[in-house]
Amino acid sequence: MNLIIVESPTKAKTISKFLSNDYIVRSSFGHVRDLPKSKLGVDTENNFEPEYVANPKSKKHIAELKNIASEADKIILASDEDREGEAISWHLTQILNLGNNKSQISNPKQNSKNKIPNKTQKTKKEENQKPYERIVFHEITKTAIEKALANPRQIDMNLVNAQQARRVLDRLVGYELSPLLWKKIRFGLSAGRVQSVAVRLIVEREEEIKKFIPDEYWEIKSKVKSQKSKAEFEARLAKINDKVLPKLGIKTKEEAEKIKNELEKSTYKVLEIKKKETERNPLPPFTTSTLQQASSNTFGYSAKQTMMIAQQLYEGMDLGASESVGLITYMRTDSLNLSEDALATVKAYIGKNFGARYTIDSPRRFKTKSKGAQEAHEAIRPTDPAKSPESVKEFLDSKQFKLYSLIWQRMVATQMASAKIDSTSIDISANAKDDNYILRATGSIIKFDGFLRIYPSKSEEIILPELEKEEELDLIKVTSDQHFTSPPARYNEASLIKIMEEYGIGRPSTYAPTISTIQDRGYVEKKEKRFYPKEIGVIVNKVLVEHFSQIVDIKFTARMEENLDEIAENKKQWVPVIKEFYGPFKENLLKKDKEINKKDLTEEKSDEKCPKCGAPMIIKLGRFGKFMACTNYPDCKTTMPMGEEKELHEKHSNEVCEKCGKPMKVKTGRYGSFLGCSDYPACKTIKKIEKTIGMKCPKCLASPDLAKRDNPGELVEKKGKFKRIFYGCNQYPKCDYATSKKPATEETPQV
């Protein structure tokens, strides 16, 4: 009997269908060991030796694995092929007492000092260890599993060391810096190498937006008509007296009006016609980050949601007739490589379904720009390009189908012929009394769609009429439009992942959890799919930038990621990397503990006086934001709300408890503000505060029920799955009206 151990029960179920009864496939349900939650778990005095403990939730699974392993002839570790997967396999060797007479290091030249120190390794004897094999695969298909079983290897300790270094590093920052934030700001805050830099990016973008001063500029266009064909088209002012007009070239209304008046009196003639055929090539196949960006931009899926759906597609889908297969390759990758088998399959598919003119003579290959990318891995692609989205649609839910379609289209498009575009540029002279103006019209026509046949771009065809040089044109009208430069846009999930990848902050496996963490911690919030820093996030960022600049320094964080990559490549040892960071970090931590004054961070002076005792009020930072408190505390315990909370107090000042008639008070809990009876705890009545948007429910207004029309519900902001904001009627479930887009006008739907 051969025992194969994977991380996920879904993965185990899929793989078991490919194998004979000689194999039993079981799941470890993720990581089986980790650092303890109750303490640091890293011996900073002894080469940062980690103290691993079994995950409480894993104890039952560990017992089952031990029981089966004791009877197995061979144990095969088949966790994912990345650093986390390699670490899971290594931890399983420790828990199940697995070993091999051969070295456990895949690279025999590796320095033994680079091995992970672990006390359990020293006490267990090789003669009592059961042998194991390690297999890896990029996709969960019968062919891939059989090939992996035929080519086992040992655990790659370089990858394990890289994961180990990241875990120890993050634990040191999180468990030693976070308590200082509790002490100096408030309890429950956290800091982290990657999450704190992500917060910094969002905070600094907000500061850029606040400082931004818009510039006024004007754009002038002339609508003209061909005297021969009578075709109409529009041209934009491009030059004045042979000088190129920049975007902000016309700054005032007066200047725009002067030019407009001259253009209205001008004669128009075709000056030059340029036609050029260009080729447009397809984008590379997806990596983790580009998939998350495309999914966010196309479907509005969060990075976390995208990875969850991709995991389902990777681990295996039931396709009927007892067929269960992984539909895509491994979804945590920064490689752009495509296997030779996949390239051959997709070429055959394109030729069969689209014709020979859509194929290319030799495969189109893409070079990975990401540092540390492993070219032996593959990009995210369909495991079988011949399985079109439509052929598997009935077996997938709507989200799985959308994401699979996106991945399939992107990969197939990479091996299709380039699109051919005819671009036309027409320069038109407008001879005015004082100045000579040149206007330009540009257009493009898709001559051959090529890869755009299945992966269309957002650009539309702009068709210009056939004209001749020196041809005279009739003016229809001149328009001058006022514009203002825009501030930089707030980050959404796609743009935040893109900038993190550009700076080298984090790796494919960390983007989604980082974005979730900074929201869960309350440092940022998402409104209309854009990230806004919250007050506490701004304060924490200020402290880290001023006192722990290294932690939130973009270049330092990127360099640390490079160090981890070099550990994985056996170019560096992990202990010296941690030691180099920890010494200065710890020294600065002790220094700042004495220097930082909590009052300087959490209190501000105000001009308000206490309404009860007349003492000055100060602005304090509490668990749920800023509030005003009397300086005569504890003799006077008066507090007053601020900002949105103050508005809520004023709005609900006349509300009374429906049970006892006492006044209701605005209170704040872990899920936000709510109304609670002032006679608490004698009366425990509470009421949810709904955020109205000042609109009546359109469905109620259009209802055939007269009572509903006379007393329609209000539209309120709500949060759904994955914390997505939507707008619905506050009379739910009597009225089920809901929309994901914020209504701009009160539309009356047809009933």
C-alpha positions, -999 to 999 in steps of 0.1 A, spaced: 0 0 0 13 34 -10 2 65 9 1 98 -10 -3 130 11 -16 163 -4 -28 195 13 -64 196 2 -92 170 4 -105 182 -31 -70 176 -45 -69 141 -28 -103 132 -43 -92 142 -78 -59 124 -77 -74 92 -62 -95 88 -94 -63 85 -115 -47 57 -95 -51 20 -88 -62 5 -55 -25 3 -46 -26 39 -36 -44 57 -8 -46 95 -11 -51 116 20 -50 153 29 -30 171 55 -56 199 54 -29 225 49 0 232 73 3 206 100 28 226 122 35 263 128 50 286 154 30 288 186 4 317 188 9 322 225 46 333 223 73 344 200 84 308 192 118 319 178 150 316 199 167 348 191 197 338 212 203 305 194 205 312 156 167 320 155 158 283 160 120 280 156 98 261 180 72 243 160 39 230 174 12 210 158 -17 231 147 -47 225 171 -70 219 141 -46 194 126 -43 170 155 -71 148 143 -57 147 107 -21 140 120 -34 110 141 -51 96 110 -20 101 88 3 85 115 -20 55 116 -21 50 78 16 57 75 25 30 100 10 4 76 22 19 43 50 4 22 58 38 7 49 73 16 47 99 -11 45 136 -3 27 155 -30 21 190 -17 22 220 -40 54 228 -58 61 263 -43 79 272 -10 48 267 11 42 233 -4 78 223 1 76 234 37 44 214 43 62 182 30 92 189 52 69 193 83 52 160 74 86 143 75 91 156 110 57 146 123 56 112 106 93 105 113 102 101 76 137 100 63 160 85 37 195 72 36 202 97 9 206 134 17 173 153 21 189 181 1 181 183 -36 214 202 -42 243 181 -29 266 211 -29 245 229 -4 263 241 28 251 221 58 249 253 78 220 264 56 199 236 69 171 244 93 180 238 130 154 216 146 157 197 178 135 168 166 160 161 138 188 156 163 170 130 185 154 107 159 175 79 145 177 72 108 171 35 113 137 41 128 126 65 100 103 54 72 114 62 37 95 87 16 94 102 -19 86 138 -29 67 144 -61 56 176 -78 34 185 -107 21 217 -123 -14 203 -131 -37 177 -117 -42 154 -146 -37 116 -150 -7 122 -173 9 147 -149 4 125 -118 18 94 -135 48 113 -148 55 127 -112 52 92 -97 78 80 -122 102 108 -113 103 113 -75 129 134 -58 139 144 -23 127 176 -4 144 207 -17 157 222 15 165 255 -3 128 262 -8 121 251 28 147 274 41 133 303 21 98 297 36 113 293 70 132 326 67 100 344 57 80 329 85 107 337 112 111 372 98 74 380 98 70 365 133 98 388 146 83 419 131 47 410 140 53 398 176 79 424 186 67 456 169 29 451 173 31 452 212 48 486 209 19 498 188 -5 485 215 14 504 242 18 537 223 -15 538 203 -41 512 212 -44 475 218 -50 451 190 -29 468 163 -4 450 141 26 457 119 41 435 92 68 437 66 45 436 36 12 448 50 27 480 64 42 489 31 8 483 14 -8 506 39 19 532 33 12 532 -5 -25 538 2 -19 565 27 6 583 6 -17 582 -25 -44 598 -3 -19 626 7 -11 631 -30 -48 635 -38 -54 660 -10 -24 681 -21 -34 680 -58 -43 713 -74 -62 708 -107 -50 727 -138 -76 741 -163 -72 733 -200 -93 735 -231 -97 711 -260 -109 723 -294 -124 702 -321 -138 710 -355 -165 688 -371 -160 688 -409 -177 673 -440 -162 660 -472 -175 680 -502 -173 649 -524 -186 620 -502 -205 642 -478 -191 621 -449 -187 638 -416 -159 634 -391 -142 652 -362 -106 665 -360 -88 678 -329 -66 709 -329 -30 696 -329 -7 725 -340 -6 763 -340 18 779 -365 36 745 -369 42 742 -331 27 710 -315 0 719 -290 6 701 -257 -23 688 -236 -23 719 -213 -15 743 -242 -48 762 -240 -53 773 -204 -81 799 -203 -116 803 -217 -106 836 -233 -78 819 -252 -101 791 -263 -128 815 -275 -102 834 -296 -91 803 -313 -126 790 -318 -137 823 -334 -108 821 -358 -115 784 -367 -151 793 -374 -140 817 -400 -113 795 -415 -112 775 -447 -104 737 -443 -83 716 -466 -67 681 -464 -30 687 -458 -16 651 -455 -29 616 -453 -8 588 -436 -18 552 -438 1 525 -420 -5 488 -413 5 478 -378 5 445 -360 -9 440 -325 5 410 -305 -13 391 -278 -6 396 -241 15 370 -222 -4 341 -204 -14 348 -169 7 349 -138 -8 351 -103 -7 389 -102 -19 395 -138 -48 370 -133 -58 389 -101 -56 422 -120 -76 410 -150 -102 393 -128 -106 425 -107 -109 447 -138 -132 424 -158 -155 409 -131 -149 430 -100 -136 399 -81 -113 405 -52 -78 390 -52 -89 366 -24 -120 356 -44 -100 351 -76 -75 328 -58 -103 308 -42 -120 301 -75 -87 294 -92 -79 269 -64 -112 250 -72 -103 249 -109 -68 236 -102 -77 210 -76 -103 193 -98 -138 195 -112 -162 166 -119 -169 167 -156 -194 138 -157 -189 103 -169 -167 96 -139 -142 122 -152 -125 144 -126 -97 166 -136 -79 199 -127 -89 224 -154 -59 248 -149 -23 246 -139 -10 257 -105 -23 292 -98 6 306 -77 33 314 -102 53 343 -117 65 323 -147 54 329 -183 66 295 -195 43 272 -215 50 235 -218 57 219 -252 27 196 -249 4 226 -242 18 245 -272 13 216 -296 -23 210 -283 -33 246 -286 -19 249 -321 -39 219 -332 -70 234 -316 -66 268 -333 -61 252 -367 -91 230 -363 -115 256 -349 -104 288 -366 -84 278 -396 -47 278 -407 -45 316 -411 -50 320 -373 -21 297 -364 16 307 -362 46 289 -377 66 286 -345 53 290 -308 53 324 -293 73 323 -261 74 349 -233 103 358 -211 95 364 -174 107 398 -161 100 390 -124 131 385 -103 133 350 -88 107 335 -111 113 298 -117 111 291 -154 107 254 -148 72 263 -135 45 273 -159 21 302 -164 -15 297 -154 -31 279 -184 -58 254 -191 -45 219 -185 -61 208 -218 -66 238 -242 -89 215 -263 -114 218 -234 -131 250 -244 -151 270 -218 -184 260 -236 -175 223 -235 -173 224 -196 -198 251 -189 -225 228 -176 -202 214 -149 -191 248 -135 -209 275 -115 -210 310 -130 -179 323 -113 -158 292 -122 -170 295 -158 -160 332 -160 -126 327 -146 -119 295 -166 -130 314 -198 -106 342 -190 -76 319 -184 -85 298 -215 -89 328 -238 -57 344 -226 -36 313 -231 -51 303 -265 -47 339 -277 -9 338 -271 -5 312 -299 -28 329 -324 -17 351 -353 -12 388 -346 -40 412 -354 -35 435 -384 -46 471 -379 -49 497 -406 -41 531 -390 -50 564 -407 -39 599 -397 -53 629 -415 -39 664 -410 -62 693 -420 -51 729 -424 -73 757 -412 -61 790 -426 -72 818 -403 -66 855 -406 -39 857 -379 -27 821 -374 -23 788 -392 -39 759 -374 -35 722 -381 -61 697 -369 -57 659 -368 -82 631 -372 -70 595 -364 -88 563 -371 -81 526 -372 -97 496 -389 -91 459 -379 -80 444 -412 -75 409 -397 -87 401 -362 -62 373 -354 -60 367 -316 -87 394 -311 -111 367 -324 -112 352 -289 -95 379 -267 -109 412 -279 -95 445 -266 -116 475 -254 -105 497 -284 -132 502 -310 -128 507 -347 -128 544 -358 -135 546 -395 -125 577 -414 -139 585 -449 -117 582 -480 -102 616 -488 -77 631 -512 -48 654 -505 -57 691 -511 -94 682 -509 -115 710 -495 -138 704 -465 -169 721 -452 -170 732 -416 -201 720 -396 -192 734 -362 -163 741 -338 -165 731 -301 -143 741 -272 -145 720 -241 -132 728 -206 -113 702 -188 -93 699 -155 -64 677 -148 -73 648 -125 -55 638 -93 -39 603 -92 -66 576 -88 -69 558 -55 -57 522 -57 -82 494 -65 -72 458 -60 -58 455 -95 -36 487 -94 -24 479 -58 -13 444 -69 4 459 -100 24 485 -80 33 459 -54 46 437 -81 65 465 -98 83 474 -66 90 438 -57 68 439 -25 56 404 -17 53 375 -40 24 357 -59 12 339 -28 11 371 -6 -9 396 -26 -44 383 -18 -37 377 20 -20 411 23 -50 430 8 -74 410 31 -52 417 62 -50 455 58 -88 456 56 -94 432 84 -71 452 107 -92 483 100 -63 503 84 -80 508 51 -115 504 38 -129 498 3 -155 523 -11 -167 520 -47 -139 494 -52 -112 519 -42 -90 519 -11 -92 547 14 -70 549 45 -88 549 78 -78 573 106 -60 545 126 -42 534 94 -28 570 89 -16 572 125 1 538 125 17 546 92 30 579 106 46 561 136 62 535 114 75 560 88 89 583 115 103 557 139 107 524 119 114 537 84 132 504 75 100 483 80 80 505 56 108 513 32 98 501 -2 134 494 -14 143 476 19 112 454 16 120 446 -20 156 438 -11 144 414 16 122 396 -10 153 392 -31 172 378 -2 145 352 3 147 343 -35 185 339 -31 180 316 -1 156 295 -23 184 294 -50 210 284 -24 229 316 -30 225 328 7 221 312 41 189 320 60 203 326 95 227 354 85 199 372 66 177 372 97 206 382 119 215 411 97 180 424 100 172 416 136 202 433 153 194 469 142 157 463 144 158 452 180 181 480 190 158 506 175 127 489 190 142 493 226 152 529 218 118 539 205 100 523 234 116 550 256 113 579 231 77 577 219 51 594 240 16 580 237 -1 614 244 17 629 214 1 603 192 -34 599 206 -43 634 220 -48 668 205 -58 701 219 -92 716 210 -111 749 215 -141 731 230 -151 735 267 -167 707 287 -205 713 288 -207 700 324 -176 714 342 -162 740 318 -127 724 317 -110 722 283 -118 693 261 -91 673 243 -94 651 212 -85 615 220 -80 584 198 -102 556 210 -109 521 197 -135 533 172 -119 566 162 -115 601 175 -137 616 203 -136 645 227 -130 640 264 -128 663 294 -94 671 308 -108 669 343 -110 631 341 -116 611 363 -136 637 383 -155 645 351 -161 617 326 -178 637 299 -171 626 263 -185 639 230 -185 623 196 -168 637 165 -171 635 128 -195 609 114 -204 597 149 -214 633 159 -236 635 129 -252 602 139 -259 614 174 -276 645 161 -296 626 135 -309 601 160 -312 624 191 -350 621 192 -353 583 189 -368 564 218 -368 528 227 -398 509 213 -399 487 244 -395 510 274 -397 545 259 -363 557 272 -340 576 248 -319 556 224 -281 564 223 -256 559 194 -231 533 205 -202 517 187 -194 480 185 -171 457 166 -194 458 136 -199 496 136 -224 521 151 -258 510 164 -286 524 186 -289 510 221 -313 518 249 -300 543 275 -315 522 302 -290 493 296 -286 468 312 -321 470 325 -333 472 288 -311 456 262 -330 468 231 -307 476 202 -315 488 167 -293 488 135 -284 522 120 -290 521 83 -269 544 60 -295 560 38 -286 576 5 -315 600 3 -336 581 -22 -369 562 -21 -370 526 -33 -379 526 -70 -396 492 -68 -419 504 -40 -428 535 -59 -438 514 -89 -456 488 -70 -493 480 -78 -498 478 -41 -512 513 -32 -500 510 5 -465 504 -7 -465 533 -31 -478 557 -4 -452 545 21 -421 535 0 -390 522 16 -356 540 17 -326 529 -2 -298 520 22 -262 510 19 -256 474 28 -227 449 29 -229 415 13 -206 386 7 -169 394 6 -178 428 22 -191 441 -11 -213 472 -8 -248 472 -25 -279 492 -22 -313 478 -11 -347 486 2 -349 490 40 -382 472 40 -366 439 31 -379 411 30 -413 428 21 -394 444 -8 -364 427 -23 -351 456 -45 -312 456 -47 -286 469 -70 -248 468 -69 -244 503 -85 -252 534 -65 -284 548 -80 -279 583 -95 -316 590 -101 -348 576 -89 -358 553 -118 -391 537 -119 -388 501 -131 -414 483 -151 -435 460 -129 
